[in-house]
């Protein structure tokens, strides 16, 4: 039985190339490959004519099952359009969709797009592997945890939560060999083909009201060990000549041990690679004695979710740091010769025009660059539920 995983055609995020190739897809593919399943991968975001190329691939290869990865809510309609196209070409092909949005909105997604047969809810590796084996054997899919679907009478069925993979070190290295690593879009725009987006942990222990990733992983944080991280980075250096990385983990250093272990491994390996990590203001303050070590290990920038310049707004969005802590963290990073990128939110319901001016002046003194986001009620988040009420 042939399984094809696709990242559907969608507009890529110019700054980070929308995670091309998707680290999540590559990790999922590696797991399925280790399970000896017959797999293929198509990253449609890299094709000049993605819709016609997808149609041609479906007609030519006739996959039995197609998985559609939807990395975020912004791409849900692209995923649905891909499902409609595939079903129109091969009505008997089974389509399963995964990702944050379909996981949180499984019933709505299935009813809005009848071309989708199943939703993989939550973490995908074990669920998808069991799903494919069950389909191949024509066994009872209602026993596969983590599946959502509509039965023959149109009733919504959810088989129940599948436990997370507790030890991420049990996962194989991502399937970089299945990605088009030489494609010009596979890289970071500021760094060219030397750059790449990677993931080394899942989830976050904090509960920011607007964050779908924290909700998706139920405020649990799991990580690969520093040794496994270094192994992956060494592979990327030696085989693919990659030496600059945006580490996409929501919070890289939830524990001090993770930061210490990373520093020790990178100094020991001497791979001469550079890193852009995500963290939090309070964790930068906690680990300020490690900042020189991070820099020596190759870290050149921290991205901090600082979000706003007023404590009442920070409390309302459950950010769990104060303006004073944000200021202290930025000053610490500059003191230790580390660049500061801040992710910032605009559009809070109490915001005024004067707030926006003060907002830019406050952060403009300290950050090297920032990502400006409009606060959005993403499915699954406390903010989404508040807006529904």
C-alpha positions as CSV (number, residue, x, y, z in Angstrom):
1,X,0.0,0.0,0.0
2,X,1.4,3.3,-1.1
3,X,1.3,6.4,1.2
4,X,2.0,9.9,0.0
5,X,2.5,12.7,2.5
6,X,2.1,16.2,1.1
7,X,2.7,19.7,2.3
8,X,0.0,21.3,0.2
9,X,0.4,24.3,-2.1
10,X,0.4,27.4,-0.1
11,X,2.0,30.8,0.0
12,X,5.3,30.5,1.9
13,X,6.3,32.8,4.7
14,X,9.0,35.0,3.1
15,X,11.0,35.6,6.3
16,X,11.4,31.9,7.2
17,X,10.2,30.3,4.0
18,X,7.3,28.8,6.1
19,X,9.5,26.1,7.5
20,X,10.6,24.6,4.2
21,X,11.1,21.7,4.4
22,X,8.7,21.2,7.3
23,X,10.6,19.7,10.3
24,X,7.4,18.0,11.4
25,X,6.9,16.3,8.1
26,X,10.5,15.1,8.0
27,X,10.3,13.6,11.5
28,X,7.0,11.9,10.6
29,X,8.4,10.4,7.4
30,X,11.5,9.1,9.3
31,X,9.2,7.3,11.8
32,X,7.1,5.8,9.0
33,X,10.2,4.7,7.1
34,X,11.6,3.0,10.2
35,X,8.3,1.1,10.5
36,X,8.9,-0.2,7.0
37,X,5.9,1.5,5.4
38,X,5.9,2.4,1.7
39,X,6.1,6.2,1.8
40,X,6.6,9.1,-0.5
41,X,6.8,12.9,0.1
42,X,5.8,15.9,-2.0
43,X,6.6,19.4,-0.7
44,X,4.3,21.4,-3.0
45,X,5.6,24.7,-1.7
46,X,8.8,24.2,-3.7
47,X,7.0,23.7,-7.1
48,X,6.6,26.5,-9.6
49,X,3.3,25.0,-10.7
50,X,2.2,23.2,-7.5
51,X,-1.4,22.5,-8.3
52,X,-0.8,21.0,-11.7
53,X,2.3,19.2,-10.4
54,X,0.2,17.7,-7.6
55,X,-2.5,16.6,-10.0
56,X,0.2,15.0,-12.3
57,X,1.7,13.1,-9.3
58,X,-1.6,11.7,-8.2
59,X,-2.5,10.6,-11.7
60,X,0.9,9.0,-12.3
61,X,1.5,7.3,-8.9
62,X,-2.0,6.5,-7.8
63,X,-1.4,6.5,-4.0
64,X,-3.7,4.5,-1.9
65,X,-3.6,6.9,1.0
66,X,-2.6,10.6,1.0
67,X,-1.7,12.5,4.2
68,X,-2.1,16.3,4.1
69,X,0.0,18.3,6.6
70,X,-1.6,21.6,7.7
71,X,1.1,23.4,9.7
72,X,-1.2,26.2,10.9
73,X,-4.7,27.7,10.6
74,X,-3.6,30.0,7.8
75,X,-3.2,27.0,5.5
76,X,-6.4,25.1,6.3
77,X,-8.1,26.1,3.1
78,X,-5.1,25.2,1.0
79,X,-5.2,21.7,2.6
80,X,-8.9,21.4,1.9
81,X,-8.4,22.5,-1.7
82,X,-5.7,19.8,-2.1
83,X,-8.1,17.2,-0.7
84,X,-10.8,18.2,-3.1
85,X,-8.3,18.0,-6.0
86,X,-7.1,14.5,-5.0
87,X,-10.6,13.1,-4.5
88,X,-11.7,14.5,-7.8
89,X,-8.8,12.6,-9.6
90,X,-9.0,9.4,-7.5
91,X,-12.2,9.1,-5.5
92,X,-11.0,5.8,-3.9
93,X,-7.9,7.4,-2.4
94,X,-8.1,7.7,1.4
95,X,-7.3,11.1,2.6
96,X,-6.1,11.9,6.2
97,X,-5.2,15.4,7.4
98,X,-3.1,16.4,10.4
99,X,-1.9,19.5,12.1
100,X,-3.0,21.9,14.8
101,X,-6.1,23.4,13.1
102,X,-7.7,20.1,12.0
103,X,-6.8,18.6,15.4
104,X,-8.7,21.3,17.3
105,X,-11.5,21.6,14.7
106,X,-11.8,18.0,13.6
107,X,-15.6,17.8,13.2
108,X,-15.9,21.2,11.6
109,X,-13.0,20.3,9.1
110,X,-14.6,17.0,8.2
111,X,-18.0,18.5,7.6
112,X,-16.6,21.5,5.7
113,X,-14.5,19.3,3.4
114,X,-16.1,15.9,2.7
115,X,-13.1,14.9,0.6
116,X,-11.2,14.4,3.9
117,X,-11.9,10.9,5.3
118,X,-9.9,11.1,8.6
119,X,-8.2,13.6,10.9
120,X,-5.1,12.6,12.7
121,X,-5.6,14.4,16.0
122,X,-2.5,15.5,17.9
123,X,1.0,14.1,17.6
124,X,1.1,12.1,14.3
125,X,3.9,9.5,14.3
126,X,2.3,6.5,16.2
127,X,-1.2,7.3,15.1
128,X,-0.4,7.5,11.4
129,X,1.7,4.3,11.5
130,X,-1.1,2.3,13.2
131,X,-3.7,3.9,10.9
132,X,-1.8,2.8,7.7
133,X,-1.3,-0.8,9.0
134,X,-5.0,-1.0,10.0
135,X,-6.1,0.3,6.6
136,X,-3.8,-2.2,4.8
137,X,-5.2,-5.1,6.9
138,X,-8.8,-3.7,6.5
139,X,-9.2,-3.9,10.3
140,X,-11.3,-1.8,12.6
141,X,-10.2,1.8,12.6
142,X,-12.3,2.7,15.6
143,X,-9.6,1.0,17.7
144,X,-6.9,3.4,16.5
145,X,-6.4,6.1,19.1
146,X,-6.0,9.7,17.8
147,X,-8.4,9.4,14.8
148,X,-11.5,11.5,14.0
149,X,-14.0,10.7,11.2
150,X,-17.7,10.7,10.3
151,X,-19.4,7.3,10.3
152,X,-21.7,6.1,7.6
153,X,-24.6,7.9,9.3
154,X,-22.7,11.1,9.5
155,X,-22.0,10.9,13.2
156,X,-18.8,12.4,14.4
157,X,-16.4,9.8,15.9
158,X,-13.3,10.5,17.9
159,X,-11.4,7.4,19.1
160,X,-9.7,9.2,22.0
161,X,-6.4,10.8,22.8
162,X,-3.2,9.0,22.0
163,X,-0.4,9.4,24.7
164,X,2.5,11.6,23.6
165,X,5.8,10.0,22.8
166,X,7.5,10.7,26.1
167,X,11.1,10.2,25.0
168,X,11.9,12.1,21.8
169,X,15.3,10.3,21.7
170,X,13.5,7.2,20.6
171,X,12.6,9.0,17.3
172,X,14.9,8.5,14.3
173,X,16.8,11.4,12.8
174,X,14.4,13.4,10.4
175,X,14.3,12.1,6.9
176,X,16.4,14.8,5.3
177,X,17.2,12.4,2.5
178,X,13.6,12.6,1.3
179,X,13.6,16.4,1.2
180,X,14.8,18.5,-1.8
181,X,17.7,19.9,0.1
182,X,19.3,21.4,-2.9
183,X,16.3,23.5,-3.9
184,X,17.0,27.2,-3.7
185,X,14.0,27.8,-1.3
186,X,15.5,25.4,1.3
187,X,17.4,27.8,3.4
188,X,17.1,31.0,5.3
189,X,16.7,34.1,3.2
190,X,19.3,36.1,5.2
191,X,21.8,33.2,5.1
192,X,21.2,31.5,1.8
193,X,21.6,27.8,1.4
194,X,23.7,27.5,4.5
195,X,20.6,28.0,6.7
196,X,17.9,25.7,7.8
197,X,15.0,25.5,10.2
198,X,15.2,22.6,12.7
199,X,13.2,21.4,15.7
200,X,14.5,19.7,18.9
201,X,11.6,19.8,21.3
202,X,7.8,19.8,21.4
203,X,5.5,21.9,23.4
204,X,5.9,24.5,26.2
205,X,5.1,24.5,29.9
206,X,3.7,28.0,29.8
207,X,0.1,29.0,28.9
208,X,0.1,32.2,26.9
209,X,-3.6,32.7,25.9
210,X,-2.9,33.2,22.2
211,X,-0.5,30.3,21.7
212,X,-1.9,27.2,19.8
213,X,1.3,25.2,20.2
214,X,1.1,25.2,24.0
215,X,-2.5,24.1,23.8
216,X,-1.8,21.5,21.1
217,X,0.8,19.8,23.4
218,X,-1.2,20.4,26.6
219,X,1.4,22.5,28.3
220,X,3.9,19.6,28.2
221,X,7.5,20.0,27.1
222,X,9.6,17.2,25.8
223,X,13.0,17.5,24.2
224,X,15.7,15.6,22.4
225,X,18.9,15.2,24.5
226,X,21.8,17.5,23.7
227,X,23.7,14.5,22.3
228,X,21.0,13.7,19.8
229,X,20.7,17.4,18.9
230,X,24.5,17.5,18.3
231,X,24.3,14.3,16.2
232,X,21.6,15.8,13.9
233,X,23.5,19.1,13.6
234,X,26.7,17.2,12.7
235,X,24.9,15.3,10.0
236,X,23.5,18.5,8.6
237,X,27.0,20.0,8.5
238,X,28.8,17.0,7.0
239,X,26.2,15.8,4.5
240,X,24.3,18.9,3.6
241,X,26.8,21.7,4.4
242,X,24.4,23.5,6.7
243,X,25.8,25.6,9.4
244,X,23.3,28.3,10.3
245,X,20.1,27.3,12.0
246,X,16.8,28.8,13.2
247,X,15.8,26.5,16.0
248,X,12.1,26.6,15.9
249,X,11.4,25.2,19.4
250,X,8.9,27.5,21.1
251,X,11.1,27.6,24.2
252,X,14.5,26.0,23.8
253,X,15.8,26.2,27.4
254,X,12.8,25.3,29.5
255,X,15.3,23.7,31.8
256,X,18.8,24.9,32.6
257,X,20.1,21.4,32.0
258,X,19.1,21.6,28.4
259,X,21.0,24.8,27.9
260,X,24.1,23.5,29.7
261,X,24.1,20.2,27.8
262,X,23.7,22.0,24.4
263,X,26.6,24.3,25.2
264,X,28.9,21.4,26.3
265,X,28.0,19.3,23.2
266,X,28.6,22.1,20.7
267,X,31.9,23.1,22.2
268,X,33.0,19.5,22.3
269,X,32.0,18.9,18.6
270,X,33.6,22.1,17.3
271,X,31.3,22.1,14.2
272,X,31.5,25.9,14.0
273,X,27.8,26.3,13.5
274,X,25.6,29.2,14.4
275,X,22.1,29.3,16.0
276,X,19.1,31.5,16.5
277,X,17.1,30.2,19.5
278,X,13.7,31.0,20.9
279,X,13.3,31.6,24.6
280,X,11.6,33.8,27.2
281,X,12.5,36.9,29.1
282,X,12.3,35.2,32.5
283,X,14.4,32.2,31.3
284,X,17.1,34.6,29.9
285,X,17.3,36.2,33.3
286,X,17.4,32.8,35.1
287,X,20.2,31.6,32.8
288,X,22.2,34.8,32.5
289,X,25.3,33.0,33.7
290,X,25.0,30.8,30.6
291,X,24.8,33.6,28.0
292,X,28.6,33.7,27.3
293,X,28.5,29.9,27.0
294,X,25.7,30.1,24.5
295,X,27.6,32.7,22.4
296,X,30.7,30.5,22.5
297,X,28.7,27.5,21.4
298,X,27.5,29.4,18.3
299,X,24.3,31.1,19.4
300,X,24.2,34.6,17.9
301,X,20.6,35.6,18.5
302,X,17.7,35.0,20.9
303,X,14.1,35.4,19.8
304,X,11.9,36.4,22.8
305,X,8.2,36.6,22.9
306,X,8.0,40.0,24.6
307,X,4.6,40.8,23.0
308,X,3.8,44.2,24.6
309,X,5.0,47.1,26.6
310,X,2.3,47.3,29.3
311,X,1.9,45.0,32.3
312,X,-1.9,44.9,32.2
313,X,-1.9,43.6,28.7
314,X,0.8,41.0,29.5
315,X,-1.2,39.8,32.4
316,X,-4.4,39.6,30.2
317,X,-2.6,37.4,27.6
318,X,-1.0,35.3,30.4
319,X,2.5,36.1,29.3
320,X,4.0,35.5,32.8
321,X,6.7,38.1,32.6
322,X,6.7,41.8,33.4
323,X,7.8,44.8,31.4
324,X,10.7,45.2,33.8
325,X,11.8,41.6,33.1
326,X,11.5,42.1,29.4
327,X,13.8,45.2,29.7
328,X,16.3,43.3,31.9
329,X,16.4,40.4,29.4
330,X,17.0,42.6,26.4
331,X,19.8,44.5,28.3
332,X,21.4,41.2,29.3
333,X,21.5,39.9,25.8
334,X,23.0,43.1,24.5
335,X,25.6,43.0,27.3
336,X,26.7,39.5,26.3
337,X,26.9,40.5,22.6
338,X,23.8,38.5,21.5
339,X,21.3,39.9,19.1
340,X,17.7,40.4,20.2
341,X,14.7,39.6,18.1
342,X,11.3,40.2,19.7
343,X,7.9,38.9,18.6
344,X,5.3,41.6,19.3
345,X,1.5,41.6,19.3
346,X,-0.7,44.5,18.2
347,X,-4.5,44.6,18.2
348,X,-5.4,44.1,21.8
349,X,-8.9,45.4,22.4
350,X,-7.7,48.0,24.9
351,X,-5.0,49.3,22.6
352,X,-5.0,53.0,21.5
353,X,-3.1,54.9,18.8
354,X,-0.9,56.3,21.6
355,X,-0.1,52.8,22.8
356,X,1.1,51.8,19.4
357,X,3.5,54.8,19.2
358,X,4.8,54.0,22.7
359,X,5.1,50.3,21.9
360,X,7.4,51.0,18.9
361,X,9.5,53.5,20.8
362,X,10.0,51.2,23.8
363,X,11.1,48.1,21.9
364,X,13.0,50.1,19.2
365,X,15.6,51.1,21.8
366,X,16.8,47.5,22.3
367,X,15.7,45.0,19.7
368,X,17.8,44.4,16.5
369,X,14.7,43.3,14.6
370,X,11.2,42.1,15.4
371,X,8.3,40.1,14.2
372,X,5.0,42.0,14.4
373,X,1.9,39.9,14.7
374,X,-1.8,40.8,15.0
375,X,-3.3,39.1,18.0
376,X,-5.5,36.3,16.6
377,X,-7.9,33.9,18.3
378,X,-6.5,30.6,16.9
379,X,-8.5,27.5,17.5
380,X,-7.7,25.6,20.6
381,X,-6.4,28.6,22.5
382,X,-7.9,30.2,25.6
383,X,-8.1,33.4,23.6
384,X,-10.2,31.6,20.9
385,X,-12.6,30.3,23.6
386,X,-12.9,33.8,25.2
387,X,-13.8,35.3,21.8
388,X,-16.5,32.6,21.3
389,X,-18.0,33.5,24.6
